[in-house]
Amino acid sequence: MSKDNTFGLMLGFGLGVGLALLFAPNSGDKTRTRIAKGTREGAEYLKRQANSLRDTAADMVDKGQEEVTRQAEALKVAVETGARAYRRAANS
């Protein structure tokens, strides 16, 4: 970065900070309070979303386990039926 670019960058940064302080809608204490409140609300929102996601995932796991159990029972019945049919055919 050349010397002229560095000077321009620093000048722009300084003007931006000055304008931000000049037009800031609240005092530093109020701004910090708003930031802290927003952070707390964001953290609470994320916690609620994480709990909801965890509950949804647990429900899906339960439903998956139930479906696996149903399919295993159906397979067991099919195998037993096939075995009986085979034995009947072999005995005939």
C-alpha positions in Angstrom: 0.0 0.0 0.0 1.5 3.4 -1.0 1.9 6.3 1.4 -1.0 8.2 -0.3 -3.4 5.2 0.1 -2.5 4.8 3.7 -3.1 8.5 4.4 -6.4 8.3 2.6 -7.4 5.2 4.5 -6.5 6.8 7.9 -8.3 10.0 7.0 -11.4 8.1 6.0 -11.3 6.0 9.1 -11.0 9.1 11.3 -13.8 10.9 9.6 -16.0 7.9 9.9 -15.3 7.6 13.6 -15.9 11.3 14.1 -19.2 11.2 12.3 -20.3 8.1 14.1 -19.7 9.8 17.5 -21.3 13.0 16.3 -24.5 11.3 15.1 -24.7 8.5 17.7 -28.3 8.3 18.9 -27.4 7.3 22.4 -24.8 7.7 25.0 -22.1 5.1 25.5 -23.9 3.6 28.5 -27.2 3.3 26.6 -25.4 1.8 23.6 -23.6 -0.8 25.7 -26.9 -1.6 27.4 -28.6 -2.1 24.1 -25.7 -4.3 22.8 -25.8 -6.4 26.0 -29.6 -6.8 25.8 -29.4 -7.8 22.1 -26.7 -10.3 22.9 -28.8 -11.8 25.7 -31.8 -12.0 23.5 -29.8 -13.6 20.7 -28.4 -16.1 23.1 -31.8 -17.0 24.4 -33.1 -17.3 20.9 -30.3 -19.7 19.9 -30.9 -21.7 23.1 -34.6 -22.1 22.2 -33.8 -23.0 18.6 -31.2 -25.6 19.8 -33.7 -27.1 22.2 -36.3 -27.3 19.5 -33.9 -28.9 17.1 -32.8 -31.4 19.8 -36.5 -32.3 20.5 -37.2 -32.7 16.7 -34.1 -34.9 16.3 -35.1 -37.1 19.3 -38.6 -37.5 17.8 -37.2 -38.5 14.5 -34.9 -41.0 16.1 -37.8 -42.5 18.0 -39.9 -42.7 14.8 -37.0 -44.3 13.0 -36.6 -46.9 15.7 -40.3 -47.7 15.6 -40.1 -48.1 11.8 -37.1 -50.4 12.0 -38.9 -52.5 14.6 -42.0 -52.7 12.3 -39.9 -53.7 9.3 -38.0 -56.3 11.3 -41.3 -57.9 12.4 -42.6 -57.8 8.8 -39.4 -59.5 7.6 -39.6 -62.1 10.4 -43.2 -63.0 9.3 -42.2 -63.1 5.7 -39.3 -65.4 6.4 -41.4 -67.7 8.6 -44.1 -67.8 5.9 -41.5 -68.6 3.2 -40.0 -71.3 5.4 -43.4 -72.9 5.9 -44.2 -72.8 2.2 -40.8 -74.4 1.5 -41.4 -77.2 4.0 -44.8 -77.9 2.5 -43.4 -78.0 -1.0 -40.5 -80.2 0.1 -42.9 -82.6 1.9 -45.2 -82.9 -1.1 
